[in-house]
Amino acid sequence: MKETLKPTTDERPAMIITGILSFYILIAGFSVYLYILHRLNLPATIIILLTTTIIYIPRFLIINKLQHKDEIKILDNCILINGISVAFTNIIDFKIEDKKPKVVFFMNNRMVIFKETIFHLKLTNGQLSFTIIGTEKSNLLKDFLTNITAKNY
C-alpha cells in the first residue's frame, strides 16, 4: 500500500521549466486578474507580484542552471567537457560533490526534482571541475570514471 502512495521522480528539464513558469504565471496572472476586477488595489497587487517573484527567484535560478549547463561527451579515448578534451590516461582521480536534490513541484503523484552533482577531476596537469544535472547521468558518469581510474592503475 505504501508503494502506491509514494511519488515517482521525474528529472526532465523541459518538465522542470514548464512547471516553474506555469505556476508563476498562474499566481501572478491571478493577482493581475483580481486587480482588473477591482478586487485588489494597485499597491496590494504590486506587493503580491513582488513577493511571488522573490519566492520564485531560487526556481528561476534553477532554470538558469538548466540553460547554462556543462556539455559533456564521451568519445573513444577522451571526454569532451565544454569543448576541452581530456584523455582517459590523464585522469588520476576524481571526487564527487553531491548537492541535495530540490523538489520543484508535485503533479499527479509525480515529484519533479532538480539534482546537481559537481565532479572534480584530478588530472596529470591540474584539476578540472564540471557540473552534471540529473541523478541517472551522475550515477552513470560516476561508474564510468570509477572504471577509467581503475584501469589507469
LUMNU-446968 format. One record per residue: x, y, z of N, C-alpha, C, O, CB in turn. Coordinates in steps of 0.001 Angstrom, whole numbers, plus 524288, in hexadecimal, padded with zeros to 5 digits. Glycine has a CB too. Layout:
BEGIN
[site [X Y Z] [X Y Z] [X Y Z] [X Y Z] [X Y Z]] ...
//
This chain:
BEGIN
[site [80332 7FB5B 80000] [80000 80000 80000] [80364 804EE 80000] [8021D 808C2 7FD63] [7FC5A 7FFF9 804B3]] [site [807BE 804D4 802F4] [80B15 8096E 80330] [80DBC 80A7B 7FDF7] [80EE5 80EFA 7FCB8] [80F2A 808C8 80771]] [site [80EB5 80669 7FAE7] [81144 80727 7F5DD] [80DC3 80A1D 7F208] [80FB8 80D10 7EEC8] [812CE 801E0 7F38D]] [site [808A2 8095F 7F260] [80524 80C1E 7EEC8] [80496 811DD 7F036] [80370 81514 7ECD4] [7FFCB 80987 7EEBB]] [site [80561 8132F 7F51D] [804F4 8189A 7F6BD] [80A13 81B94 7F627] [80A18 82063 7F653] [80323 818DE 7FC4F]] [site [80E5A 818D5 7F57A] [81371 81B5E 7F4F7] [813F8 81DB3 7EF78] [81324 81AF5 7EB9B] [817F3 81769 7F613]] [site [81557 822BC 7EF16] [815BD 82521 7E9E5] [81A9F 82351 7E702] [81EAA 82241 7E964] [815C2 82B15 7EA5C]] [site [81A2E 822FC 7E1DF] [81EB3 821DD 7DE9E] [82164 82705 7DD5F] [81F08 82B32 7DDB5] [81D19 81EE8 7D985]] [site [82655 826AB 7DBF0] [82946 82B71 7DAD8] [829E3 82C2D 7D4FA] [82A03 8286B 7D1FA] [82EAB 82B48 7DD82]] [site [82A41 830FB 7D378] [82AF4 83269 7CDFE] [82EEF 836D8 7CDD3] [82E97 83A84 7D0E9] [8259C 8340F 7CB5C]] [site [832B3 8368A 7CA41] [836D3 83A77 7CA08] [8377F 83CC5 7C49B] [83BC1 83E8F 7C344] [83BE7 83823 7CBD0]] [site [8336E 83CC2 7C17E] [833E9 83EF2 7BC3E] [83429 844E6 7BC79] [830D6 8475B 7BEEE] [82F50 83D2D 7B8C9]] [site [8380C 8473B 7B9F2] [83898 84CF0 7BA21] [833DA 84FD0 7B7EE] [83255 853E2 7B9FF] [83D6B 84E94 7B727]] [site [83187 84DC6 7B3D2] [82CF8 85067 7B193] [8286E 85070 7B574] [82589 85442 7B5CB] [82B4D 84DBA 7AC71]] [site [827D6 84C38 7B853] [823AA 84BEC 7BC40] [824B4 84FC3 7C0BA] [82113 85235 7C2B7] [8232D 84647 7BE66]] [site [82997 85046 7C24A] [82AFB 853E2 7C681] [829DD 85980 7C4D6] [82779 85C75 7C7C7] [830CE 85341 7C809]] [site [82B8F 85AFC 7C02F] [82AC6 86058 7BE49] [824FB 86186 7BD9A] [82323 865AF 7BF27] [82DAC 86131 7B915]] [site [8221D 85DDC 7BB47] [81C82 85EA4 7BA7E] [819A2 85F35 7BFA7] [8163C 86292 7C02C] [81A35 85A1E 7B765]] [site [81AF3 85BFE 7C371] [8185E 85C3F 7C883] [81965 8614C 7CB62] [815CF 863A3 7CD92] [81A0F 857C8 7CBD2]] [site [81E4A 86301 7CB64] [81FA8 867D5 7CE21] [81CE7 86C7C 7CBA6] [81A80 86FA4 7CE5E] [8259B 868AE 7CE18]] [site [81D42 86CE6 7C681] [81AE5 87161 7C3E3] [814F4 87153 7C42F] [8128B 8756E 7C4DA] [81C97 87189 7BE3F]] [site [81294 86CC4 7C3B4] [80CD3 86C92 7C3CE] [80AB1 86DFF 7C931] [806D4 870D6 7C989] [80AE3 86718 7C23B]] [site [80D1B 86C1A 7CD66] [80B40 86D86 7D29C] [80C17 87357 7D3B8] [808CA 875D5 7D62C] [80E07 86A3B 7D6C1]] [site [81070 8757C 7D1F2] [8115F 87B10 7D2BD] [80D65 87E51 7CFB6] [80B49 8821E 7D1C3] [816F5 87C85 7D111]] [site [80C63 87CD4 7CADD] [80897 87FB7 7C7B0] [80321 87F43 7C9FC] [80026 88309 7C9DA] [8089E 87DB7 7C208]] [site [801BF 87AAD 7CC1C] [7FCA2 87A15 7CE97] [7FC03 87DBB 7D349] [7F804 8805A 7D3D2] [7FBD5 8746B 7D04B]] [site [7FFE6 87DE4 7D69E] [7FF8C 8812E 7DB51] [7FF95 886F8 7D9DA] [7FC4B 889F2 7DBB4] [8041A 87FF8 7DF1A]] [site [8033E 88891 7D691] [80392 88E0D 7D50B] [7FED4 88FA3 7D1CE] [7FCBF 893EA 7D27E] [8089C 88F12 7D1F9]] [site [7FD27 88C49 7CE5B] [7F893 88D73 7CB22] [7F39E 88DEE 7CE57] [7F049 89134 7CD31] [7F7DE 88946 7C709]] [site [7F31B 88AB2 7D259] [7EE70 88B04 7D59C] [7EE4A 89023 7D8A8] [7EA1D 8926E 7D950] [7EE37 88661 7D95F]] [site [7F2C7 891F0 7DA83] [7F2D4 896F1 7DD57] [7F1A8 89B76 7D9A0] [7EEF1 89F21 7DB24] [7F82C 897CE 7E00B]] [site [7F39D 89B4D 7D4D8] [7F25E 89F5F 7D0FF] [7EC95 89F18 7CF8F] [7EA09 8A320 7CEEA] [7F5D2 89EC7 7CC06]] [site [7EA85 89A5D 7CF10] [7E4F3 899A3 7CDED] [7E197 89C09 7D239] [7DDB5 89EA0 7D111] [7E3A9 893C9 7CD50]] [site [7E303 89B38 7D724] [7E017 89D94 7DB75] [7E08D 8A387 7DB6C] [7DCE4 8A640 7DCF0] [7E207 89B6C 7E0AF]] [site [7E506 8A58D 7D9B4] [7E59C 8AB34 7D937] [7E212 8AD55 7D4EF] [7DFAA 8B172 7D595] [7EB50 8ACA0 7D814]] [site [7E1BF 8AA8E 7D093] [7DE67 8AC45 7CC43] [7D8A9 8AC3A 7CDEB] [7D5A6 8AF95 7CC3E] [7DF36 8A8BE 7C76E]] [site [7D723 8A886 7D124] [7D1CA 8A844 7D31C] [7D0BE 8AC1B 7D791] [7CC68 8AC4D 7D9A2] [7D09D 8A2CD 7D4EC]] [site [7D4B0 8AF23 7D909] [7D46B 8B2F3 7DD4D] [7D37A 8B05D 7E296] [7D108 8B2AC 7E606] [7D020 8B6E7 7DC3A]] [site [7D568 8AB95 7E33F] [7D539 8A8F2 7E854] [7DA21 8AA1D 7EB83] [7DA15 8A9BF 7F04E] [7D49B 8A303 7E799]] [site [7DE51 8AB82 7E8D7] [7E330 8AD17 7EB64] [7E497 8B28D 7E97F] [7E38D 8B3F6 7E505] [7E7B9 8A922 7EA3A]] [site [7E6F3 8B594 7ECF4] [7E8D7 8BAAC 7EB3C] [7EE69 8BA1F 7E929] [7F0CF 8B5FC 7E9AE] [7E89F 8BEB6 7EFC5]] [site [7F070 8BE3E 7E6D7] [7F58E 8BE0D 7E442] [7FA04 8BCC1 7E803] [7FD41 8B973 7E6B4] [7F6A7 8C33B 7E1A1]] [site [7FA57 8BF2F 7EC99] [7FEAE 8BDC5 7F020] [7FE8B 8B80D 7F1DA] [802A4 8B591 7F241] [7FE93 8C140 7F4EF]] [site [7F9EE 8B5F3 7F2DD] [7F98A 8B073 7F471] [7FB33 8ACD7 7EFFD] [7FDCC 8A8E5 7F0E5] [7F3E9 8AF26 7F62D]] [site [7F9B6 8AE2B 7EB3A] [7FB43 8AB06 7E6B0] [8012D 8AB1F 7E5F7] [80392 8A715 7E4ED] [7F88B 8AD04 7E1B5]] [site [80382 8AFB1 7E681] [80930 8B025 7E5E7] [80BFB 8AD19 7EA3C] [80FED 8AA8A 7E93A] [80AE2 8B5F9 7E5FD]] [site [809FC 8AD5A 7EEFC] [80C59 8AA74 7F353] [80BF6 8A493 7F25D] [80FB3 8A1B5 7F354] [809AE 8ABE6 7F88C]] [site [8077E 8A2C9 7F07C] [806D6 89D31 7EF46] [80A97 89B8C 7EAFD] [80D14 89774 7EB65] [80127 89C00 7ED9B]] [site [80B08 89EAD 7E6E3] [80EA2 89D5F 7E297] [81453 89D52 7E468] [81753 899E2 7E2E3] [80DFC 8A146 7DE16]] [site [815D0 8A11F 7E7A5] [81B39 8A145 7E993] [81C6F 89CA8 7ED2A] [82097 89A47 7ECB3] [81C3B 8A667 7EC7B]] [site [818E0 89B5E 7F0BA] [819E6 896E8 7F432] [819F8 891CB 7F12B] [81D18 88E54 7F257] [815C8 896A4 7F88A]] [site [81690 89149 7ED4D] [8169A 88C8F 7EA0F] [81BB8 88C21 7E710] [81DF5 887E5 7E6A3] [811F3 88C90 7E63C]] [site [81D8C 8907D 7E500] [8227C 89077 7E21F] [82708 88F34 7E5BF] [82A86 88C3D 7E448] [82363 895C2 7DF6E]] [site [8270D 89165 7EA6B] [82B47 8904A 7EE25] [82B3D 88A88 7EFBE] [82F5D 8881C 7F03E] [82AC3 893CD 7F30A]] [site [826A1 88861 7F086] [8263B 882D9 7F1EC] [82810 87F62 7ED6B] [82A5B 87B41 7EE52] [82093 88177 7F370]] [site [82713 88107 7E89F] [82872 87DE1 7E410] [82DFE 87EBF 7E21C] [82F8C 87C2B 7DE5C] [824B6 87EFE 7DFBF]] [site [8310B 88235 7E469] [83669 88323 7E29A] [839BC 87E22 7E2C3] [83C8A 87D27 7DEFB] [838FD 88766 7E5F5]] [site [83998 87AE6 7E6EA] [83CB2 8760E 7E6B9] [83B0A 87264 7E247] [83E4D 86FAB 7E006] [83C3F 8732F 7EBE9]] [site [8360C 87256 7E10E] [83437 86F08 7DCBC] [835F8 8713E 7D777] [83739 86E4A 7D3E2] [82E35 86E88 7DCDF]] [site [8360D 87665 7D702] [8380A 878C0 7D235] [83DE3 877C0 7D19B] [83FD3 8774C 7CD3A] [836EE 87EA3 7D229]] [site [840B7 87767 7D5F8] [84643 8760A 7D5BA] [84703 8706D 7D3DA] [84AE2 86F38 7D144] [848D5 876C7 7DB18]] [site [84346 86CF5 7D52C] [84372 8679C 7D32C] [842E6 867A8 7CD40] [845AE 864D3 7CA8A] [83F18 8643B 7D5AD]] [site [83F59 86AD6 7CB3B] [83EB9 86B47 7C58A] [843BE 86D4C 7C31A] [84554 86B6C 7BEF8] [83A19 86EED 7C425]] [site [84649 87119 7C597] [84B36 8732B 7C39D] [84F69 86EEF 7C37C] [85268 86E9B 7BFBC] [84D07 877C7 7C6F8]] [site [84FA5 86BB1 7C78F] [8537D 8676D 7C7A4] [85262 86374 7C355] [85604 8615D 7C0F9] [8537A 864B2 7CD01]] [site [84D64 86268 7C24C] [84C06 85EC4 7BE23] [84D74 860E6 7B8C6] [84EFB 85DF1 7B54E] [8463C 85D88 7BE55]] [site [84CF7 86601 7B815] [84E39 8685C 7B30D] [85421 868C5 7B223] [855E1 868BF 7ADA9] [84BC1 86DBE 7B2B0]] [site [85732 86924 7B658] [85CDF 869CC 7B5E3] [85FD9 8652B 7B834] [863DF 865E8 7BABB] [85E93 86ED6 7B897]] [site [85DEF 8607E 7B761] [86089 85BE8 7B992] [86550 85A6A 7B64C] [865CA 85BE1 7B1BE] [85CB5 85745 7B9E6]] [site [868CD 85779 7B8C3] [86D87 855B6 7B61E] [86C2F 85184 7B218] [868BE 84E44 7B2F0] [8718A 8539C 7BA1B]] [site [86EF8 851AD 7ADB9] [86E1E 84DE3 7A98D] [87269 849C0 7A9D5] [8770A 84AFB 7A970] [86E0C 8509C 7A414]] [site [870D6 844DB 7AA82] [87490 8409A 7AB37] [8737B 83C64 7A72C] [86F0F 83A9B 7A692] [87441 83E53 7B0D5]] [site [87793 83AD6 7A46B] [87731 836A2 7A096] [87B9D 832C7 7A1A4] [88011 8344F 7A29C] [87774 838CC 79ADA]] [site [87A4C 82DC8 7A170] [87E3F 829B4 7A22A] [87F76 8275D 79CD4] [87C07 82545 79A31] [87C55 82560 7A618]] [site [88465 827C1 79B4C] [8862E 82599 79652] [8894A 820A0 79760] [88969 81EB6 79BC9] [8898A 829A7 7933F]] [site [88BCA 81E8F 79359] [88E96 8199C 793D8] [89320 819D1 797BA] [893D6 8162E 79ACA] [89099 817F9 78E97]] [site [8962B 81DFE 797A3] [89AC2 81E31 79B03] [89B14 82327 79E57] [89F13 82423 7A0D3] [89F97 81DBD 797BE]] [site [896EB 82642 79E66] [89707 82B0E 7A178] [8917D 82CCA 7A2E5] [88D9E 82AC7 7A0E0] [899DC 82F65 79E74]] [site [89145 83084 7A65E] [88C5F 83300 7A7E7] [88CAA 838AE 7A62F] [89088 83B53 7A742] [88B5E 83288 7ADF7]] [site [888A8 83A95 7A38C] [88856 84013 7A215] [884F7 842E6 7A619] [88057 841B9 7A6AF] [88613 840BD 79C72]] [site [88746 84693 7A8CF] [88482 849A3 7ACBE] [8849D 84F4A 7AAF1] [888A9 851DF 7AB31] [88705 84900 7B256]] [site [8802E 85131 7A923] [87FAC 85680 7A706] [883C7 8579A 7A2D5] [885FA 85BE0 7A2A4] [88022 85A89 7AB6D]] [site [884CC 853C4 79F81] [88882 85464 79B3F] [88E23 85346 79CB5] [8918A 85362 79950] [88825 859BD 7992F]] [site [88F38 85234 7A1A5] [89481 850EF 7A364] [89513 84B03 7A37C] [89207 84849 7A605] [895AC 85358 7A8E5]] [site [898F4 84911 7A0BB] [899D0 8436F 7A066] [89D4D 841A1 7A4E4] [8A185 843C3 7A5CA] [89C48 841F6 79B14]] [site [89B6A 83D9B 7A7B8] [89E67 83B56 7AC04] [89F19 8358C 7AACE] [89B4C 8329C 7AAA3] [89B9A 83C31 7B173]] [site [8A3F3 833EC 7A9F9] [8A506 82E70 7A8CB] [8A43B 82B29 7ADB2] [8A529 82CED 7B212] [8AAA8 82DBE 7A6A5]] [site [8A276 8264A 7ACD6] [8A187 822CB 7B13F] [8A682 821BA 7B44C] [8A651 820FD 7B90C] [89F30 81DAE 7AF5B]] [site [8AAF3 821A3 7B1A8] [8AFE4 82087 7B44A] [8B1A9 8250F 7B7C8] [8B4E0 8244B 7BB47] [8B41B 81F53 7B044]] [site [8AF99 829BC 7B6E0] [8B101 82E41 7BA19] [8ADEF 82E8B 7BF2E] [8AF5D 83187 7C2AC] [8B02C 83335 7B70D]] [site [8A9C5 82B85 7BFAC] [8A684 82BBA 7C459] [8A909 82861 7C896] [8A982 823A3 7C7F8] [8A0D6 829D7 7C32A]] [site [8AAA1 82ACD 7CCD4] [8AD0C 82804 7D12F] [8A8E3 82661 7D520] [8A89F 821D7 7D6B0] [8B13F 82B72 7D3DA]] [site [8A5A6 82A21 7D6B4] [8A1AC 82916 7DAAF] [89D37 82CEF 7D9E5] [89DB6 830B2 7D6F2] [8A3FC 82988 7E058]] [site [898EB 82BFE 7DC82] [89488 82F99 7DC3B] [891B5 82FAE 7E179] [891D0 82BE6 7E471] [890BE 82E0D 7D7C5]] [site [88F37 8340B 7E27F] [88BFF 834A5 7E72C] [886AD 836A4 7E57B] [88624 83963 7E192] [88E96 8386E 7EB3A]] [site [882BE 8352C 7E88B] [87D65 836A2 7E751] [87B38 839E4 7EBC6] [87BCB 8388A 7F05A] [879F6 831BF 7E656]] [site [878C0 83E24 7EA61] [8761F 8417D 7EE2F] [87045 8416D 7ECDC] [86E78 84449 7E970] [8786B 84743 7EE1E]] [site [86D60 83E1D 7EFA5] [867BD 83DB5 7EEC3] [864F0 8420F 7F19B] [865CC 842F0 7F641] [865A8 8385D 7F08D]] [site [861A2 844BB 7EED4] [85E5D 848AA 7F154] [8590B 8463F 7F26B] [85762 8429B 7EFC0] [85DD7 84DA9 7EDDC]] [site [85676 84844 7F645] [8516B 8463C 7F7E2] [84D65 8471D 7F381] [84D22 84B63 7F151] [84F9D 848DC 7FD0B]] [site [84A49 84321 7F239] [84654 843F3 7EE1E] [84229 847D8 7EFE3] [8409E 847FA 7F470] [843BB 83EB6 7EC9F]] [site [8406A 84AF7 7EC31] [83C6E 84EEA 7ED4E] [83752 84D3E 7EAB7] [8372E 84C28 7E608] [83E2D 85474 7EB57]] [site [8332F 84D0E 7EDC3] [82E0C 84BC3 7EBA6] [82BD7 850B2 7E92F] [82B4C 854B5 7EBC8] [82A4B 8498E 7EFFC]] [site [82A92 85062 7E42F] [82886 854E3 7E16E] [8229A 8553D 7E23B] [82093 85958 7E3B3] [829E2 85495 7DB8F]] [site [81FD4 850E2 7E140] [81A36 850AF 7E237] [81860 84B07 7E1FC] [81B35 8478F 7E03B] [81731 85417 7DE33]] [site [8138E 84A2A 7E3CC] [810F1 8451A 7E383] [80C80 8457F 7DF96] [809D7 8497D 7DF47] [80EE2 8435B 7E8FA]] [site [80BB3 84140 7DC88] [8075F 84127 7D8E1] [805F4 83B84 7D7B0] [80942 83884 7D5E4] [808BC 84423 7D3D4]] [site [80114 83A08 7D8A9] [7FF14 834C9 7D77C] [80283 8307E 7D9CE] [80425 82CE7 7D70E] [7FEA8 83409 7D197]] [site [80396 830E3 7DED3] [806C9 82D1B 7E1A5] [80C3F 82C98 7DF38] [80E99 82866 7DF57] [80410 827C6 7E1B9]] [site [80E2A 830C5 7DD16] [81362 830F0 7DAD1] [8163A 83599 7DD1C] [8143D 839FB 7DD1B] [8132D 83142 7D4BB]] [site [81AD4 8349A 7DF08] [81E07 838AA 7E167] [8222E 83A4C 7DD74] [82582 83725 7DBFE] [82092 836BC 7E6A1]] [site [82202 83F1D 7DBC2] [825D3 84128 7D817] [82A32 8439F 7DB4B] [82955 84752 7DE3D] [8234F 84534 7D435]] [site [82EF9 84179 7DAA8] [83361 8433D 7DDCC] [837CC 8453E 7DA56] [83806 8441F 7D5AB] [83558 83ED0 7E14D]] [site [83B46 84837 7DCBF] [83FF0 84A3F 7DA3A] [84497 84878 7DD75] [84526 84A02 7E1FA] [83FC3 8505B 7D9B3]] [site [847F1 84537 7DB25] [84C85 84307 7DDD6] [85164 844CF 7DB03] [851D7 84443 7D642] [84C47 83CF0 7DE17]] [site [85507 846F1 7DDF7] [859D9 84907 7DBC4] [85E83 84665 7DE68] [85EA1 845E0 7E32F] [85A1C 84F11 7DC70]] [site [86251 844C0 7DB50] [8670F 84247 7DD4C] [86BC9 844E4 7DACC] [86BF2 845A8 7D60D] [8670D 83C4B 7DC30]] [site [86FA3 84642 7DE06] [8746A 848A6 7DC10] [878C6 84490 7DC36] [879D2 84235 7E045] [875EA 84D98 7DF55]] [site [87B43 843C6 7D7C1] [87F9C 84020 7D74E] [884B4 84340 7D72B] [88526 84721 7D45C] [87F0A 83C9E 7D252]] [site [8887E 84183 7DA37] [88DB5 843CF 7DA42] [89172 83F9D 7D854] [89255 83BB9 7DB04] [88F48 845DC 7DFE0]] [site [893A5 84060 7D3B0] [89761 83CAF 7D178] [89CEA 83E6A 7D2AE] [89E66 842DC 7D19A] [8969A 83C28 7CB8A]] [site [89FF8 83AE0 7D4EE] [8A580 83BEB 7D5D1] [8A869 839B9 7D126] [8A868 83501 7D03B] [8A781 83977 7DB1C]] [site [8AAE3 83D2D 7CE38] [8ADA9 83BB4 7C97B] [8B385 83BED 7CA65] [8B552 83DE9 7CE64] [8AC1C 83F43 7C4EB]] [site [8B676 839E3 7C6B0] [8BC2D 83A13 7C726] [8BE3C 83FA7 7C6D8] [8C276 840C8 7C8D7] [8BEB2 836C3 7C2E1]] [site [8BB48 84325 7C45C] [8BD0F 8488A 7C3C2] [8B97D 84C7F 7C675] [8B94A 85103 7C4D0] [8BD79 849DD 7BE09]] [site [8B6B4 84AF1 7CA81] [8B366 84E9F 7CD5A] [8AE45 84C2F 7CF21] [8ADE2 84778 7CFFE] [8B249 85354 7C9FF]] [site [8AA6B 84F7F 7CFA3] [8A54D 84DBA 7D167] [8A127 8503D 7CE03] [8A1CA 854A5 7CC31] [8A467 84F0B 7D741]] [site [89CD2 84D60 7CD28] [89883 84F3C 7C9F4] [8936D 84E01 7CCC0] [892AA 849A2 7CE9C] [898A0 84CBB 7C46B]] [site [88FF3 851D0 7CD10] [88AE8 85103 7CF9B] [8868A 8520B 7CBB6] [886ED 85587 7C86C] [88A54 85496 7D472]] [site [88262 84EFA 7CC21] [87DC7 84FC4 7C8DF] [878FE 84DD0 7CBCA] [8796B 84AF7 7CFA4] [87E59 84CEF 7C38A]] [site [87473 84F64 7C9E7] [86F8A 84E3F 7CC87] [86C23 84AC5 7C921] [86BA7 84B9A 7C46A] [86CA5 8534E 7CDE4]] [site [869C6 846D5 7CB9B] [86612 84353 7C907] [860C0 8443C 7CB84] [8604F 844AA 7D049] [867CB 83D6B 7C981]] [site [85CBF 84487 7C849] [8576B 84533 7CA3B] [85468 84037 7C917] [853F1 83E9A 7C496] [854B0 84A0D 7C7B0]] [site [8525C 83DC7 7CD33] [84F55 838F4 7CCAC] [851D1 8347F 7CFAD] [85693 833CD 7CF8A] [84EC8 83777 7C6F3]] [site [84EA1 8317D 7D260] [85092 82D2F 7D592] [852C3 828CB 7D23B] [856F5 826BC 7D35B] [84C40 82B19 7D90E]] [site [84FF0 8275B 7CE21] [851A7 822FB 7CAE5] [856B7 8243C 7C807] [85A3A 820F6 7C7CB] [84D6A 82187 7C6FB]] [site [85720 828E6 7C5DE] [85BEF 82A7A 7C333] [86089 82A84 7C6F8] [864D9 828DF 7C5A0] [85B47 82FE2 7C0B3]] [site [85F90 82C6A 7CBAF] [863A5 82CA2 7CFA2] [86590 8272E 7D111] [86A45 82642 7D168] [861AA 82F73 7D47C]] [site [861ED 82395 7D1E6] [8636D 81E39 7D34D] [86657 81B84 7CEE0] [86A21 818B8 7CFD8] [85E98 81B0B 7D4C3]] [site [8649D 81C50 7CA02] [86749 819EF 7C58F] [86CD7 81C04 7C4F6] [8707B 81904 7C405] [86435 81AE8 7C08E]] [site [86D7D 82126 7C583] [872B7 82364 7C503] [8763C 821CA 7C985] [87AED 82104 7C8CB] [87264 8294E 7C4B9]] [site [873FE 82149 7CE28] [87706 81F85 7D2B0] [87904 819F9 7D1CD] [87D98 818E5 7D2CA] [873B0 81FC4 7D7B8]] [site [875A3 8166A 7CFF1] [8774A 81111 7CEC6] [87B5B 810F6 7CA71] [87F1E 80DFA 7CAB7] [87297 80DBB 7CD3C]] [site [87AA1 81430 7C676] [87E51 81459 7C21A] [883AA 81641 7C3EA] [887A9 813F9 7C285] [87C3C 817E2 7BDBA]] [site [883BE 81A74 7C708] [888C3 81C7A 7C8EF] [88B5A 818BB 7CCBE] [89026 8187A 7CCF9] [887FF 821C5 7CB8B]] [site [88842 815D0 7CFBC] [88A7F 811DA 7D330] [88D44 80DAA 7CFFF] [8918B 80BFC 7D167] [8863C 80F5F 7D6A3]] [site [88ADB 80BF6 7CBB2] [88D4C 8081C 7C841] [89237 80A4E 7C5AD] [8961E 80788 7C538] [8896C 80652 7C410]] [site [89217 80F30 7C400] [8968C 81196 7C16D] [89B2D 8121B 7C52E] [89F97 810D1 7C3C6] [89509 816F1 7BF40]] [site [89A30 813FA 7C9E7] [89E80 814A0 7CDA5] [8A096 80F62 7CF7F] [8A531 80EFB 7D0D1] [89CB8 817DB 7D259]] [site [89D55 80B5E 7CFA1] [89F33 8062E 7D118] [8A2C8 803FF 7CCD7] [8A69B 80156 7CE0A] [89A8E 80272 7D211]] [site [8A195 80517 7C7E5] [8A4CD 8032B 7C393] [8A9FB 80612 7C339] [8ADD8 803DD 7C166] [8A1DB 803AD 7BE6D]] [site [8AA22 80AF9 7C4F0] [8AEEB 80E0B 7C4A1] [8B308 80C3C 7C88A] [8B7A8 80D59 7C7D2] [8ADB5 813BD 7C584]] [site [8B171 80975 7CCAD] [8B53D 8078D 7D087] [8B728 80267 7CF42] [8BA60 80041 7D21D] [8B309 8076E 7D5C6]] 
//
